[in-house]
Amino acid sequence: MVRRNGQVKFTPTEKRMWDLLADGLPHSRWELRESLYDELGDVTNIRTHISKLRHKLPDGEAILCEIYKRTVHYRRVKLLSTGKR
């Protein structure tokens, strides 16, 4: 994980994906591709970028992969904390 001064360091593409997913709504791979087309090129690259982004997530954050109407969607969520034991 790349951190600078305690902050996660995203690549420009990861930052744009992170910001796009910030609304908490599900976004299809095609939506991500359309909004980031100049950087992603092919829709198959989205899985790679999502995977890299997941490894850099701050604590308490996650990106879910959901199947809705036979289409893969990604959604950013905040995890509930149960407290440290």
N, C-alpha and C positions, 0 to 999 in steps of 0.2 A: 504494500500500500504506500502510495506516495503522499507524504504529509509535509507541509511547510508551516511552521509556527502553529502546530496543532490543527491546521486546516487540511482537508483533503484536497489534493491538487488534481483537477480534471483536465483532460485534453479539451480543446475547443469543441470537438464533436460531442464528447461525453457531457460537457457543460450544457450544450444546446439540448441534448436529449434529456438531461436532468431537469432543466427548466421546462421543457415541453411536458414532461410527466408530472410536474409539480401540482397540477390541478387535481390529482387523485382519480381522474377518470380513466377508463380503459382506452388505450390507443392501439389500433391495429398496426401490424408491420408496415402496411401500405401507407397509413397516415404518417408514421415516422419517416418512411422513405420520401414521401412527398414534401414534408417540411424540412428535411435534411438532405435533399437529393444531391445537392452540389458536393456534399462531403461523403455520402455513403455509396452512391453509385448503384449498387445491387441490393435488393431486399435481403439476400442471404447474409450480407454483412451486418445486418441489424442484430442478429443473434450474437455475433462476435462482440459488437460494441456493448450490448446489454450484459454479456458475461463479464467483460472487463469492468464495466460500471458497477456491477454487483460486488466485485472484489474491493472496490474503493468506498463503498457506502459507509456513511457515518453510523455509529451505534444507534439502534432504534429505527432504522430505515430499511426498507426492502422494496424490491421490484417483483411483483407477482406476474406470472404468466397464466393467463386464463383463456379458455376456449369458449367463445360466444358465437353462436350461429355458424359453427364450423370454421371459424376464423381465429387465429391466435391474436390475443391482445396483451399488452403490457400495461401495468398500473403501478404507480409509486404509492407506497403506504407507510404509515408510521406504525411501529409495533408497540403493543401495550407492554409496559414494564410491570413485572410482578415483584420488583424489588430485589436487592442482592441478599443472598443468604450468607 
